[in-house]
Amino acid sequence: MLLDLLILVNMQARGLDVLPTTISRFRNGGDNETADLLETVVYPEEITHCAAGVKWFKYLCLRSKTPALSRDNLSSEENGDKETEISTEGNEEVIQKFHAIVRTHFRGPLKPPFNEEARKAAGFGPQWYEPLAVKEVQNNPII
């Protein structure tokens, strides 16, 4: 399913988390040319790439629920009006769907640290990934 493939956004976001350290390592090693390339080309592209995945994930989730709403929402996002068109309830449903799919396909919690600023710029704040950074507790009583 396409939604399952878009979950790779979560894995792509790992690049957002590690790039600042990678850039710093190149600078500290004296390779400013590579550091500049990573900082001015790769890093902004990662943000754009992740933002596209988030946008399409939201679109597909909303389309399956309300086709007209999702078309309107996609248009508003293209105009730079990111979260305003999705109701809090609708956004929460999208995030819950994201969590469910991630937990289906990946084992264990996400590993911090997270680049909160870059992830937010890509359209997914801490409510998208922080719950996935905690090991899920099973509600199986010990008998």
C-alpha positions as CSV (number, residue, x, y, z in Angstrom):
1,M,0.0,0.0,0.0
2,L,1.2,3.5,-0.8
3,L,0.8,4.7,2.8
4,D,3.1,2.0,3.9
5,L,5.7,3.2,1.4
6,L,5.4,6.8,2.6
7,I,6.3,5.7,6.1
8,L,9.8,5.7,4.7
9,V,9.5,9.5,5.4
10,N,10.2,8.5,9.0
11,M,13.4,6.8,8.0
12,Q,14.4,9.7,5.7
13,A,13.9,12.1,8.6
14,R,16.9,10.3,10.2
15,G,19.0,12.1,7.7
16,L,17.7,15.4,9.1
17,D,18.8,14.2,12.6
18,V,22.3,13.2,11.6
19,L,23.3,15.8,9.0
20,P,24.2,18.6,11.4
21,T,26.7,16.3,13.2
22,T,28.0,15.1,9.8
23,I,28.5,18.6,8.6
24,S,30.3,19.5,11.9
25,R,32.6,16.5,11.5
26,F,33.6,17.5,8.0
27,R,34.3,21.1,9.1
28,N,36.3,19.8,12.1
29,G,38.3,17.6,9.7
30,G,39.1,20.6,7.5
31,D,36.8,19.6,4.6
32,N,34.8,22.8,4.4
33,E,33.9,22.2,0.7
34,T,32.0,19.0,1.6
35,A,30.5,20.6,4.7
36,D,29.3,23.6,2.6
37,L,27.8,21.2,0.0
38,L,26.0,19.2,2.7
39,E,24.8,22.4,4.4
40,T,23.6,24.3,1.3
41,V,22.4,21.5,-1.0
42,V,21.8,18.2,0.8
43,Y,20.3,19.5,4.0
44,P,17.7,21.8,2.5
45,E,16.8,19.0,0.0
46,E,16.3,16.5,2.8
47,I,13.8,18.9,4.5
48,T,12.0,19.4,1.2
49,H,12.0,15.6,0.5
50,C,10.6,14.8,4.0
51,A,8.0,17.6,3.6
52,A,6.8,16.0,0.4
53,G,6.4,12.7,2.1
54,V,4.4,14.2,5.0
55,K,2.2,16.1,2.6
56,W,1.3,13.1,0.5
57,F,0.9,10.9,3.6
58,K,-1.6,13.4,5.0
59,Y,-3.3,13.7,1.6
60,L,-3.8,10.0,1.2
61,C,-5.1,9.6,4.7
62,L,-7.6,12.4,4.3
63,R,-8.6,11.3,0.8
64,S,-9.6,7.9,2.1
65,K,-11.9,9.6,4.7
66,T,-13.2,12.7,2.8
67,P,-12.2,13.1,-0.9
68,A,-13.3,16.7,-1.2
69,L,-11.5,17.7,2.0
70,S,-8.2,16.2,0.9
71,R,-8.3,18.0,-2.4
72,D,-8.9,21.3,-0.7
73,N,-6.2,20.5,1.9
74,L,-3.6,19.6,-0.8
75,S,-4.3,22.9,-2.6
76,S,-3.9,24.9,0.6
77,E,-0.6,23.2,1.4
78,E,0.7,24.0,-2.0
79,N,-0.1,27.6,-1.2
80,G,2.0,27.4,2.0
81,D,-0.9,27.1,4.4
82,K,0.4,23.8,6.0
83,E,-1.5,22.8,9.1
84,T,-4.4,25.3,9.0
85,E,-6.8,23.3,6.8
86,I,-6.6,20.0,8.8
87,S,-8.7,20.0,11.9
88,T,-7.0,19.0,15.1
89,E,-9.1,15.8,15.1
90,G,-8.2,15.1,11.5
91,N,-4.5,15.7,12.1
92,E,-4.6,13.5,15.2
93,E,-6.1,10.7,13.1
94,V,-3.4,11.0,10.5
95,I,-0.7,10.9,13.1
96,Q,-2.3,7.8,14.7
97,K,-2.3,6.1,11.3
98,F,1.4,7.0,10.9
99,H,2.2,5.5,14.3
100,A,0.2,2.3,13.5
101,I,2.0,1.8,10.2
102,V,5.4,2.5,11.7
103,R,4.8,0.0,14.5
104,T,3.7,-2.6,12.0
105,H,6.8,-2.4,9.8
106,F,9.6,-1.4,12.2
107,R,10.7,-3.0,15.5
108,G,11.8,-1.1,18.5
109,P,11.6,2.5,19.4
110,L,13.1,5.4,17.3
111,K,16.4,6.5,18.6
112,P,17.0,10.1,19.6
113,P,18.4,12.7,19.3
114,F,15.9,14.3,16.9
115,N,16.5,17.5,14.9
116,E,13.3,19.2,16.1
117,E,13.8,22.3,14.0
118,A,14.4,20.5,10.7
119,R,11.6,18.0,11.4
120,K,9.2,20.9,12.1
121,A,10.3,22.6,8.9
122,A,9.5,19.4,7.1
123,G,5.9,19.5,8.5
124,F,6.0,17.0,11.3
125,G,6.5,18.1,14.9
126,P,7.2,16.0,18.0
127,Q,3.7,14.5,18.1
128,W,4.7,12.5,15.0
129,Y,7.9,10.9,16.3
130,E,8.2,11.3,20.1
131,P,5.6,8.6,20.9
132,L,7.6,6.2,18.7
133,A,10.7,6.8,20.6
134,V,9.3,5.1,23.6
135,K,9.1,1.3,23.8
136,E,5.5,0.3,23.7
137,V,4.3,-1.5,26.8
138,Q,2.2,-4.6,26.3
139,N,-1.0,-4.8,28.4
140,N,-0.6,-8.5,29.1
141,P,-1.2,-9.2,32.8
142,I,1.3,-11.5,34.4
143,I,-0.5,-14.6,35.8
